[in-house]
């Protein structure tokens, strides 16, 4: 079987050389099992043992004698899947890896996976803090479905703080057929999202049916497993109300009123959605860190296909849908960087707005999102104002749009096609 190469694979392989315990989290059906059961062992060329705690018999077996079982496995690579299902594993596991390190002998590599950040991260913080390398596996990015072996243009810009004449010449010499195929993949990705099983299905009805089944399974299994929802119907309504607000600054009290729920209940539901990788909150950027924490965040439901399953016939407006897709690409991209940048939005009381800021050490890259096929001088006004206020740390700004031209619309402000920046 042919597998789509995951961009995170090379990063994980690098960290395995430094840390012999790797934890991979992510929503269900993002490809964690394929990554761990096929791609990582093949890349390491190591024999391995795979154990899934979705199997209740395995949970019973480990509850009785976890240390004995772990120490008896003789393969150099051990994969433990869905470990959040067995919280009692973590103390014995800590004992085994600490003992292994004290002995100083050749150490086994452990890969742990889990689809519930809420349950998994609690156990990691309590027992494995400082002992593991942590990664999230997201649905396919545009770069992955295109199958491009080169680094995305965004990586080059982030590392070099510029767009050069060489970049423009390379763009100008792209074969038209390659550009058409890339744009076609981009359109498909923005319509259907990145879940691997969606890309295994070519028929539209098969895709939407899978997405609806996935959503139902998420509610019936993940939410029921966590057990913090008294009424599933009110949770489903709240999920819809929040999804309809994707890419917006939102008011918890407003959502609580619309759902006829207490504010604390809505906060708990948002936490459940965040910890199960269904939605994300982005804070506003302020130099004063305290201000970031008290101001209202933006909420994003990042997967276009899943949003269609959540909202049914209701349609997110084109601008919000496009911005949510851009957000999904940014979170997938940023964890691949040597030092992961922070992601914010920017809005002042005077009305200046920037959709996204990538913030690193001594650099801020502002990105304005435009759901259109054309970008002009006028579209760079907010970026220019921001760059004047932050001259020392903002070498250039980006207008990200759906078109087919790479051009400088104002000094150091570039209009870049989305498929070129990410793909």
Order of alpha helices (4+ residues) and beta strands (2+ residues): alpha-beta-alpha-beta-alpha-beta-alpha-beta-alpha-beta-alpha-alpha-alpha-alpha-alpha-alpha-alpha-beta-alpha-alpha-beta-alpha-beta-alpha-alpha-beta-beta-beta-alpha-beta-beta-beta-alpha
